[in-house]
């Protein structure tokens, strides 16, 4: 598939990061690249670029960091199997995108500073809205502004193809209207429950998670 407008990254949350990284490599032939640690949230991640400014984030709890459950990003303290938790977009003017969303009654929360250190110890900084703030199904994305920090889509060496990224919702028109306000154009199918699913492929084959 072509990269959706302003897609930044798709987040797969997992209860066992090492096992998910291993399963991804066995399925696709691509070894995800270690990203770094988020000390304030007790998480770490692995990354795979799709090219076109977008990438995949595999994220799980870091057993070496203890933080309260309610501070875990992506509800990781409740995840029992790998799941497409949500996704991020990088509109050209994220502050304006927030205002347009608010005009539709959609509150994504404030753009706040975030950071992590990469595997070489470099500090990466950005602004983002808190994931799953608007609702917990993950269908509504969070926004990210990398500022002067290069996006991992440009720096990560591990690469795979984004074959499918599917959004489903009981009211597709409601979701499409809010995507347009935020600055993205993902297609939305009708379904009884909100859901996200993802298929990624590499030289060894495909990997699907929902």
C-alpha positions as CSV (number, residue, x, y, z in Angstrom):
1,X,0.0,0.0,0.0
2,X,1.1,3.6,-0.4
3,X,2.0,5.4,2.8
4,X,-1.1,7.2,4.2
5,X,-0.8,11.0,4.4
6,X,1.4,12.2,7.3
7,X,1.6,8.7,8.8
8,X,4.5,8.8,11.3
9,X,4.5,5.3,12.9
10,X,2.3,2.4,13.9
11,X,2.6,1.1,17.4
12,X,2.5,-2.6,18.3
13,X,2.4,-3.1,22.0
14,X,3.5,-6.5,23.4
15,X,3.6,-8.3,26.7
16,X,6.9,-9.9,25.6
17,X,9.1,-7.6,23.6
18,X,11.9,-10.1,23.0
19,X,9.5,-12.8,21.8
20,X,7.7,-10.3,19.4
21,X,11.0,-9.1,18.0
22,X,12.0,-12.7,17.4
23,X,8.7,-13.6,15.8
24,X,8.9,-10.6,13.5
25,X,12.4,-11.5,12.3
26,X,11.4,-15.2,11.8
27,X,8.3,-14.2,9.8
28,X,9.8,-11.4,7.6
29,X,13.6,-12.0,7.6
30,X,14.1,-8.5,8.9
31,X,15.7,-8.0,12.4
32,X,14.1,-5.0,14.1
33,X,16.6,-2.4,15.3
34,X,16.9,-1.6,19.0
35,X,15.5,1.9,19.5
36,X,16.0,2.9,23.1
37,X,14.5,3.2,26.6
38,X,11.7,5.5,27.9
39,X,12.7,5.7,31.6
40,X,9.6,7.7,32.7
41,X,7.3,5.1,31.3
42,X,9.3,1.9,32.0
43,X,9.4,0.9,28.4
44,X,11.8,0.1,25.6
45,X,11.3,-0.3,21.8
46,X,12.5,-1.8,18.6
47,X,12.0,-0.1,15.2
48,X,11.6,-0.9,11.5
49,X,11.3,1.7,8.8
50,X,8.8,1.5,6.0
51,X,10.4,4.4,4.1
52,X,8.3,7.3,3.0
53,X,8.6,9.0,6.4
54,X,6.9,6.1,8.3
55,X,8.0,3.3,10.6
56,X,6.9,0.5,12.9
57,X,7.5,0.7,16.7
58,X,7.4,-2.5,18.7
59,X,7.2,-1.5,22.3
60,X,7.1,-3.4,25.6
61,X,7.9,-3.1,29.3
62,X,11.5,-2.8,30.4
63,X,12.0,-5.3,33.2
64,X,14.8,-3.2,34.6
65,X,12.6,-0.2,35.2
66,X,9.8,-0.2,37.8
67,X,7.0,2.5,37.4
68,X,3.4,2.5,38.5
69,X,1.0,0.7,36.2
70,X,-1.1,3.8,35.5
71,X,2.0,5.6,33.9
72,X,2.5,2.8,31.4
73,X,2.1,3.9,27.8
74,X,-0.3,2.1,25.5
75,X,-1.9,0.3,28.5
76,X,1.1,-2.1,28.5
77,X,0.3,-3.2,32.0
78,X,-2.9,-4.8,30.5
79,X,-1.5,-6.2,27.3
80,X,-1.5,-10.0,27.1
81,X,-0.7,-10.5,23.5
82,X,0.8,-8.3,20.7
83,X,-1.7,-5.8,19.5
84,X,-1.8,-2.8,17.2
85,X,-2.3,-0.2,20.0
86,X,-2.6,3.0,17.9
87,X,-0.6,5.1,15.5
88,X,0.9,8.6,15.2
89,X,0.8,11.2,12.5
90,X,3.0,14.2,11.9
91,X,0.9,17.0,10.4
92,X,2.8,19.9,9.0
93,X,1.2,22.2,11.7
94,X,0.3,20.0,14.7
95,X,-1.0,22.9,16.7
96,X,-3.4,23.8,13.9
97,X,-4.4,20.2,13.6
98,X,-5.3,20.2,17.3
99,X,-7.4,23.2,16.8
100,X,-9.3,21.7,13.9
101,X,-9.9,18.5,15.9
102,X,-11.2,20.6,18.9
103,X,-13.7,22.3,16.5
104,X,-15.1,18.8,16.0
105,X,-15.2,18.1,19.7
106,X,-12.1,15.9,19.6
107,X,-9.7,16.5,22.5
108,X,-6.2,14.9,22.0
109,X,-4.7,16.7,24.9
110,X,-1.7,19.1,24.8
111,X,1.5,18.7,22.8
112,X,4.0,17.9,25.5
113,X,7.7,17.2,25.4
114,X,9.0,13.6,25.1
115,X,12.4,12.1,24.9
116,X,14.5,8.9,24.9
117,X,18.1,7.9,24.5
118,X,19.1,5.8,21.5
119,X,21.4,2.8,21.8
120,X,24.4,5.1,21.3
121,X,23.3,7.4,24.2
122,X,22.1,10.3,22.1
123,X,19.2,12.2,23.5
124,X,16.2,12.4,21.1
125,X,13.5,14.9,21.8
126,X,10.1,15.7,20.3
127,X,6.6,16.9,21.1
128,X,3.6,14.7,21.1
129,X,0.0,14.3,22.4
130,X,-0.5,11.5,24.9
131,X,-1.4,8.3,23.1
132,X,-5.0,6.9,23.7
133,X,-6.0,10.2,25.3
134,X,-9.0,10.7,23.1
135,X,-10.2,7.1,23.4
136,X,-8.7,3.7,24.1
137,X,-9.4,1.8,20.9
138,X,-6.4,3.4,19.3
139,X,-8.4,4.4,16.1
140,X,-7.8,8.1,16.8
141,X,-4.0,8.8,16.4
142,X,-1.8,10.8,18.5
143,X,0.2,13.7,17.0
144,X,4.0,14.0,17.0
145,X,6.3,16.9,16.1
146,X,9.9,15.9,15.7
147,X,11.2,19.5,15.5
148,X,14.9,19.3,14.6
149,X,15.3,15.7,15.6
150,X,15.4,13.3,12.6
151,X,12.6,10.8,12.5
152,X,13.5,7.1,13.0
153,X,12.0,6.5,9.6
154,X,15.1,8.2,8.2
155,X,17.7,6.8,10.6
156,X,16.7,3.2,11.2
157,X,18.5,0.6,9.0
158,X,16.0,-2.3,9.4
159,X,13.5,-1.9,6.6
160,X,10.3,-3.7,5.6
161,X,7.2,-3.0,3.5
162,X,3.9,-1.8,4.9
163,X,1.5,-4.1,3.0
164,X,-1.7,-3.2,4.9
165,X,-2.8,-0.9,7.7
166,X,-6.5,-1.3,8.3
167,X,-8.8,0.8,10.4
168,X,-12.4,-0.4,11.3
169,X,-15.1,1.4,13.2
170,X,-18.9,1.3,13.6
171,X,-19.1,4.9,12.2
172,X,-16.5,5.2,9.4
173,X,-17.7,8.7,8.4
174,X,-17.2,10.0,11.9
175,X,-13.6,8.7,11.9
176,X,-12.9,10.0,8.3
177,X,-14.0,13.5,9.2
178,X,-11.6,13.6,12.2
179,X,-8.8,12.1,10.1
180,X,-9.3,14.9,7.6
181,X,-9.2,17.5,10.3
182,X,-6.0,16.0,11.7
183,X,-4.3,15.8,8.3
184,X,-4.4,12.1,7.4
185,X,-6.3,10.0,4.9
186,X,-6.4,6.4,6.2
187,X,-9.2,4.4,4.7
188,X,-11.8,3.2,7.3
189,X,-14.0,0.1,7.0
190,X,-17.3,-0.5,8.9
191,X,-17.2,-3.0,11.7
192,X,-19.1,-3.7,14.9
193,X,-16.1,-2.7,17.1
194,X,-13.2,-0.3,16.5
195,X,-10.0,-2.1,15.5
196,X,-6.6,-1.8,13.9
197,X,-4.7,-4.4,12.0
198,X,-1.3,-4.4,10.3
199,X,0.6,-6.6,7.8
200,X,4.3,-6.0,7.2
201,X,6.5,-8.0,4.8
202,X,10.2,-8.6,4.2
203,X,12.3,-11.0,2.1
204,X,11.3,-13.9,4.4
205,X,7.5,-13.4,4.3
206,X,4.7,-11.5,6.0
207,X,3.8,-10.7,9.6
208,X,0.3,-9.8,10.6
209,X,-1.0,-8.5,14.0
210,X,-4.3,-7.0,15.0
